[in-house]
Amino acid sequence: MSDADNPAVDNTAADDTDDELDRHRRRVLWALTTGLYLIGSRYGDDVNLMTANLVVQVCLEPKLVGVALERESVTAGLVTAGGGFTVSLLARSDRDVVRRFVKPVTDVERAPEGIVLALSGQPVTEVGPDRRPILSAAAGYLDCRLTGADALGSHVFCIGEVVGVGGEPVEVLRMEDTRMHYGG
Ligand SMILES: Cc1cc2nc3c(=O)[nH]c(=O)nc-3n(C[C@H](O)[C@H](O)[C@H](O)COP(=O)(O)O)c2cc1C
């Protein structure tokens, strides 16, 4: 029997310490500066855009970008099945758009020939040979071919090599431009 299961052992103080450590750890983790991006994914005709901040370049040569995706998310499934992802960098003035992509996209507008025109009412552009979506209004974008996926726990860490690029972003959206938190 562990101390936690033994009614004779008073765990209150230990629990308080654990709770405080957990809260403190989250506060400091939240202070890590991050950008706010949209991750584009596609498998067959299924497409999605998802708000994400756990995005970072992880290697200079080759040019690799990593993104941590919730294990059960639509995006994690599409990225691993479809073999890649896009990262849309957003203009600093575009913070309202991230709120539209915190749930899986159900509103997909297509041209008669099947090209995806808009997701959740936001114009998108298909990029690269795999036609993954980016936000048309993105300040810049990266198109990444999946090179690895590591199941970490709550998240799967997907790494992709940058095979396409667009835009000349200057002022891009960061977490501190919003009142949102993610991580911790
Ligand atoms: C500010 C913010 C940042 C987020 N960052 C991430 C992230 O880095 N990775 C992730 O998997 N989900 C992140 N999310 C959650 C997803 O946007 C949300 O759960 C998503 O819609 C689920 O993914 P799906 O649409 O692919 O199912 C974030 C949400 C918010 C509000």
The ligand as a Gaussian input file, in Angstrom:
#p B3LYP/6-31G(d) Opt

LIG

0 1
 C       -3.577000      29.746000     -27.632000
 C       -3.690000      28.292000     -27.990000
 C       -2.568000      27.567000     -28.332000
 C       -2.674000      26.211000     -28.674000
 N       -1.543000      25.517000     -29.010000
 C       -1.650000      24.202000     -29.323000
 C       -0.498000      23.446000     -29.689000
 O        0.626000      23.957000     -29.755000
 N       -0.659000      22.128000     -29.984000
 C       -1.897000      21.526000     -29.932000
 O       -1.999000      20.339000     -30.218000
 N       -3.010000      22.209000     -29.608000
 C       -2.911000      23.532000     -29.309000
 N       -4.025000      24.231000     -28.985000
 C       -5.312000      23.539000     -28.946000
 C       -5.876000      23.384000     -30.326000
 O       -5.948000      24.611000     -31.024000
 C       -7.270000      22.755000     -30.273000
 O       -7.384000      21.840000     -29.253000
 C       -7.493000      22.099000     -31.563000
 O       -8.626000      22.529000     -32.226000
 C       -7.559000      20.596000     -31.499000
 O       -6.968000      20.193000     -32.632000
 P       -7.828000      19.685000     -33.897000
 O       -8.624000      20.843000     -34.438000
 O       -6.739000      19.262000     -34.837000
 O       -8.652000      18.543000     -33.372000
 C       -3.937000      25.572000     -28.648000
 C       -5.063000      26.317000     -28.309000
 C       -4.949000      27.648000     -27.975000
 C       -6.192000      28.416000     -27.589000

